[in-house]
Amino acid sequence: VWPSKTRKEELEWTSLHGSGRKKLIGQLPPKLTEVFPDGLGCQLMKHWMEFDDIYNLIGASNPTDKDTRSIERKALQWINDFMKFPFDGFKKASVTPYMHIMAYHVPLTMKQHSGIKRVKGQEVKSNDCTKKHYFSSNHQDVARDIPYS
């Protein structure tokens, strides 16, 4: 996030990919103590360092059953800790589908496929065709039309 060069008093942002994401997860947590007062900065730093630990476990090659159980346990604890932050927006309703996937589906997929890196994006192409059909249709009965495309 940075100030916009063209519009005053607005911010611009970009999605992080690859090494940028890893760099942010590695470098941001210690800086949170400088931004947030009292023990909150330390609490946030700990929370994001735990996420970094989960992120690294997910990327492991050939995980054991112990590793996948550890990911599930740590991810569930991470979500519970998230809901304990003393701000609006950190309640149960704020738990995103991505968090749910991290806690339940990622460990299961890792166990079934001996790691997450072995899972390819074949289903994404099929889903992309479905999405293309959905957005190009007249929306009369998309659910009926998609299987026929």
N, C-alpha and C positions, 0 to 999 in steps of 0.2 A: 504494500500500500504506500502510495506516495502522492504528494500534491499534484494536481493537474496543471499542465503547462498552458492549457488553452482556456480552461474555465476556472475562474477564481472561486475559492472556498469549496472546491469539490476535490474528492480523492479519486485516484485511479488505482486499479489493481489488476493482477494477472494470476492465472492458475499456476501452481508450481508443478513441475514435472521432473522426474529422474533425480539427478544430483542436487538440484535446487531444493527439492523437498527434503532430502536427507540432510542437507546443509542447514536448513531452517530448523528441523527437529533437533539437530545436534547443538546449534548455537543459540537458539532462542531461550530455552529454559533458564539459564543463569542470568539472563538480562531481565527477566520478569521481576526479580527482587528489587531492581532499580526503579521500576515503574509503579509497582503496587505497594501500598503502605503495610507496615507491621508484618504480621505473620502470613498475610494473604499471598504475598509474593513468593514466600518459601513454599507455601501450600501449592500454588500454581506450578512452580518450578518442579516440585516433586511429582505432580500429576503428569506433566509433559515428559519428564524423564522416564516415568513408568510407561508412557505411551511409546517412547523410543525403544524401550526394552521389548515391548510386545511386537513392535514393528520389525525389530531385528530377529526375533524368534520366528515370526511369520515367514521371513525370507530365507530361513535355513533350508539347506538341502537335506533330503532323507531324514525328516524328523521322526523321532520315536513316538510311541504312544504316550510316554511320559511328557514329551515336548508338547504334543497337541493338548493334553489335559492341562498342562501348565498355561498354555495360551488361553484356553477357555476360562480357567480360573482367574488369571490375571486380567483378562478383558472384562469379565463380569465385575471384578473388584474395581476396575478402572471406571466402569459405568456407574457403579454405586457411589464411588468417590465424587464423580462428576455431579451427581444429583445432590450432593451435600454442600456444594458451594453456596455461599450466602447471597446470591444475586437472583434477580428475576431472570428467567430464561434457562435456569439450570435445574429444572424439575423433571419429573418422569416424562411429561409431555414433550420435553426438549430432546429426548433420546432419539437420535436419528436412525433411519434404517441401516446406515453404514455401521453404526455402533452395534446394532443387533447382528448384522452379518459378521462383524469382527468377532463377536462373542460366541456365536452359534454355528454359522455356516463355514467360516474359514477353518476352524479346527476340524470339522467333519470332512471338508474337502481335502485338507492336508492328509488326514488319515486314509481316506479312500484312494488318493492319488500319489502318496508318498511325497508330499510337498506341494506347495501352491504354484511353483514355477513350471511344473509339468502341465498345468491346465492351460490350454490354448484358448483362443477366442473364436472357435468355430461357431458357437451359438450366437455370437455377436453379429455375424453376417446374416443369419436367419432373422434375428431380431431387427436388424437394420432394414431388411426388406419389408418387414411388417410395419415398422415405423414409417417408411417411405410411403407404403400403401395407405396407411392411416391418414397421413397429412395431405396426400393427394386425392383422397376420396371426398365424396360429397357428404360423408358422415351420416348417411341414411341408416345403414346397418353394417357398420364396420366389422363387428364381431362375426357376422356371417360371411362377409366378403373376404376377410384375411385368409381363412383356410383354402379358399379357391384361387388365391393368387400364386 
